[in-house]
Amino acid sequence: MEYKITFNNTKNNKPGISLGEENDYWHLNELNSCDTEYILNDVLPNIEKIWNGEKYWDEYRSPTYGAFDTYEFGFDATLIEFGKEISVVSYGFREGSFEVPSEEIYTLLKEWGEHLMNWENETT
């Protein structure tokens, strides 16, 4: 997966991700709409758990409560179900989906998260 971390595509020069428009990965650009706090305080810690082989505890997921070996996150029309090996990206309000090696999603989000943390520290 090819991507760029950009610094001028969103308000206040917040770091964003750019995955182009030539393949299915462009759906991940919608993650730029997520709050910084959501990415840093919810998404990153939970994908880290899954990546390390831990379970994600979800007290809200229906129909049962419990620990899961995937973590779902995203914004509006694009959702990512992050698993240890394979992640599924659903787009168009679940009209379509494709699989991505989880390592690619993990690497992208870790790098973007570092830029978001630096940006947040510089602007507060």
Order of alpha helices (4+ residues) and beta strands (2+ residues): beta-beta-alpha-beta-beta-beta-beta-beta-beta-alpha
